[in-house]
Amino acid sequence: MPDEADEDALARDMIEVHGVEAAGVARANARTAALAGAVASAKRWIRVLEVVQRRSAEQASGKHTSGRYTVQEES
């Protein structure tokens, strides 16, 4: 079973390659896997989608992340 670091790395790569469309690609992959009956794969894609959405929200709010933790600079 892939670990969380693999899912984070995949999400990061997807954002780099697909940009704002990364969430849509992950969602489509999850749907395709679910329709094919590949439950484990569908669940993994859903976790990747969650990471992509979290990173997109953090970028939109101006937060910078390092791993799982948010680093905020003091003004």
C-alpha beads as a LAMMPS data file, in Angstrom:
LAMMPS data file: protein, C-alpha beads

75 atoms
74 bonds

1 atom types
1 bond types

-500.0 500.0 xlo xhi
-500.0 500.0 ylo yhi
-500.0 500.0 zlo zhi

Masses

1 110.0

Atoms # bond

1 1 1 0.000 0.000 0.000
2 1 1 1.445 3.352 -0.977
3 1 1 2.218 5.704 1.830
4 1 1 1.221 9.309 2.345
5 1 1 4.564 10.617 1.062
6 1 1 3.927 8.901 -2.288
7 1 1 0.489 10.518 -2.538
8 1 1 1.944 13.931 -1.662
9 1 1 4.642 13.493 -4.303
10 1 1 2.088 12.411 -6.914
11 1 1 -0.145 15.386 -6.088
12 1 1 2.828 17.762 -6.344
13 1 1 3.824 16.285 -9.711
14 1 1 0.252 16.500 -10.986
15 1 1 0.038 20.174 -10.023
16 1 1 3.343 20.820 -11.782
17 1 1 2.223 19.055 -14.967
18 1 1 -1.508 19.863 -15.087
19 1 1 -1.631 23.156 -13.172
20 1 1 -5.173 24.233 -12.286
21 1 1 -6.551 21.128 -14.012
22 1 1 -4.800 18.744 -11.577
23 1 1 -7.899 18.334 -9.389
24 1 1 -10.027 17.498 -12.428
25 1 1 -7.521 14.909 -13.625
26 1 1 -7.342 13.265 -10.179
27 1 1 -11.162 13.302 -9.945
28 1 1 -11.482 11.690 -13.398
29 1 1 -8.921 9.040 -12.457
30 1 1 -10.804 8.259 -9.229
31 1 1 -14.073 7.966 -11.141
32 1 1 -12.550 5.722 -13.801
33 1 1 -11.020 3.448 -11.172
34 1 1 -14.314 3.256 -9.268
35 1 1 -16.277 2.399 -12.400
36 1 1 -13.724 -0.294 -13.219
37 1 1 -14.189 -1.808 -9.767
38 1 1 -10.659 -0.939 -8.671
39 1 1 -11.636 0.188 -5.184
40 1 1 -8.111 0.516 -3.768
41 1 1 -7.012 2.585 -6.746
42 1 1 -10.099 4.789 -6.539
43 1 1 -9.446 5.437 -2.844
44 1 1 -5.837 6.347 -3.583
45 1 1 -6.912 8.816 -6.264
46 1 1 -9.394 10.356 -3.839
47 1 1 -6.575 10.853 -1.317
48 1 1 -4.431 12.417 -4.060
49 1 1 -7.382 14.674 -4.974
50 1 1 -7.608 15.786 -1.322
51 1 1 -3.912 16.722 -1.337
52 1 1 -4.259 18.604 -4.637
53 1 1 -7.272 20.534 -3.318
54 1 1 -5.521 21.311 -0.023
55 1 1 -2.436 22.592 -1.818
56 1 1 -4.552 24.677 -4.194
57 1 1 -6.413 26.242 -1.273
58 1 1 -3.151 26.977 0.513
59 1 1 -1.694 28.613 -2.589
60 1 1 -4.831 30.691 -3.057
61 1 1 -4.671 31.906 0.545
62 1 1 -0.973 32.735 0.265
63 1 1 0.229 30.131 2.738
64 1 1 3.504 28.345 2.116
65 1 1 3.806 24.707 3.037
66 1 1 6.682 22.503 3.939
67 1 1 5.573 18.894 4.038
68 1 1 2.360 18.590 6.022
69 1 1 2.881 21.680 8.129
70 1 1 1.969 25.235 7.233
71 1 1 4.659 27.813 7.792
72 1 1 3.470 31.363 8.300
73 1 1 5.873 34.268 8.401
74 1 1 5.334 36.933 11.010
75 1 1 4.935 40.497 9.808

Bonds

1 1 1 2
2 1 2 3
3 1 3 4
4 1 4 5
5 1 5 6
6 1 6 7
7 1 7 8
8 1 8 9
9 1 9 10
10 1 10 11
11 1 11 12
12 1 12 13
13 1 13 14
14 1 14 15
15 1 15 16
16 1 16 17
17 1 17 18
18 1 18 19
19 1 19 20
20 1 20 21
21 1 21 22
22 1 22 23
23 1 23 24
24 1 24 25
25 1 25 26
26 1 26 27
27 1 27 28
28 1 28 29
29 1 29 30
30 1 30 31
31 1 31 32
32 1 32 33
33 1 33 34
34 1 34 35
35 1 35 36
36 1 36 37
37 1 37 38
38 1 38 39
39 1 39 40
40 1 40 41
41 1 41 42
42 1 42 43
43 1 43 44
44 1 44 45
45 1 45 46
46 1 46 47
47 1 47 48
48 1 48 49
49 1 49 50
50 1 50 51
51 1 51 52
52 1 52 53
53 1 53 54
54 1 54 55
55 1 55 56
56 1 56 57
57 1 57 58
58 1 58 59
59 1 59 60
60 1 60 61
61 1 61 62
62 1 62 63
63 1 63 64
64 1 64 65
65 1 65 66
66 1 66 67
67 1 67 68
68 1 68 69
69 1 69 70
70 1 70 71
71 1 71 72
72 1 72 73
73 1 73 74
74 1 74 75
